[in-house]
Every structure is written in structure tokens, then in C-alpha cells.
Amino acid sequence: MGEMTFEQGMEELERLVRGLEAGEMSLEESFQAFERGIHLEKALKKMLEEGDAKIRVLTEEGERAMRGEGQE
């Protein structure tokens, strides 16, 4: 799977959940959908954590700049 955006991952995960809830998949298809859903959940969680870390860094840098720290 190439580079996936967060939105694309969420859309796929939602489709998988709807498919599983509909109960129209075979047992094998359900297992595959569940496995794919777990993979997506982990990838999406990692994206959120990375985004959160970026925001924290930018916020800290902005706060230091506003206080005049780090300026020579």
C-alpha cells in the first residue's frame, strides 16, 4: 500500500467496519477485513502520534520565540 493519508485510512477503516457489521462477508473475508482493520488502526494511531509530536515541537518553539528565548 503506498503512502496513505489519514483521511484515506479512516475511509477504508470505516468501509471495513460497515462490511463487518453488515455480516455479509464469509468467515475468511471477515478475518481478512479484521486483520486489515487492525493494521489500519495501528498506522492511523502512529500518524496521530507523529502529528501530536510535531505540534508539541512547534508550540514549544513558538512559546520560546514569544518569550525571546534562544535569540542571540
C-alpha positions as CSV (number, residue, x, y, z in Angstrom):
1,M,0.0,0.0,0.0
2,G,1.7,3.2,-1.0
3,E,1.6,6.4,1.0
4,M,-1.8,6.8,2.6
5,T,-3.3,9.9,4.1
6,F,-5.0,9.9,7.4
7,E,-8.3,10.6,5.7
8,Q,-7.9,7.7,3.2
9,G,-7.0,5.4,6.1
10,M,-10.1,6.4,8.0
11,E,-12.3,6.0,5.0
12,E,-11.0,2.5,4.4
13,L,-11.4,1.6,8.1
14,E,-15.0,2.8,8.1
15,R,-15.7,0.7,5.0
16,L,-14.3,-2.3,6.7
17,V,-16.3,-1.8,9.8
18,R,-19.5,-1.3,7.8
19,G,-18.8,-4.5,5.9
20,L,-18.2,-6.4,9.1
21,E,-21.3,-5.0,10.8
22,A,-23.4,-6.0,7.7
23,G,-22.5,-9.6,8.4
24,E,-22.5,-10.4,4.6
25,M,-18.8,-11.5,4.4
26,S,-17.6,-15.0,4.5
27,L,-15.6,-16.1,7.6
28,E,-12.4,-15.8,5.6
29,E,-13.3,-12.3,4.3
30,S,-14.2,-11.3,7.8
31,F,-10.8,-12.4,9.1
32,Q,-9.0,-10.6,6.3
33,A,-11.1,-7.4,7.0
34,F,-10.4,-7.6,10.7
35,E,-6.7,-8.1,10.1
36,R,-6.6,-5.1,7.7
37,G,-8.6,-3.0,10.2
38,I,-6.0,-3.8,12.9
39,H,-3.2,-2.8,10.6
40,L,-5.0,0.5,9.6
41,E,-5.7,1.3,13.3
42,K,-2.0,1.0,14.1
43,A,-1.0,3.1,11.1
44,L,-3.5,5.8,11.9
45,K,-2.5,5.9,15.6
46,K,1.1,6.3,14.5
47,M,0.1,9.2,12.2
48,L,-1.8,10.9,15.1
49,E,1.1,10.4,17.5
50,E,3.6,11.9,14.9
51,G,1.3,14.8,14.3
52,D,0.9,15.4,18.0
53,A,4.7,15.4,18.4
54,K,5.1,17.9,15.6
55,I,2.5,20.2,17.2
56,R,4.3,20.0,20.6
57,V,7.6,20.9,19.0
58,L,6.1,23.8,17.1
59,T,4.2,25.0,20.1
60,E,7.3,24.9,22.3
61,E,9.4,26.7,19.7
62,G,6.6,29.4,19.3
63,E,6.4,29.9,23.1
64,R,10.2,30.3,23.3
65,A,10.2,32.8,20.5
66,M,7.4,34.8,22.2
67,R,9.5,34.9,25.4
68,G,12.6,35.9,23.5
69,E,14.5,32.8,24.4
70,G,17.0,31.4,22.1
71,Q,17.6,34.7,20.4
72,E,21.2,35.9,20.3
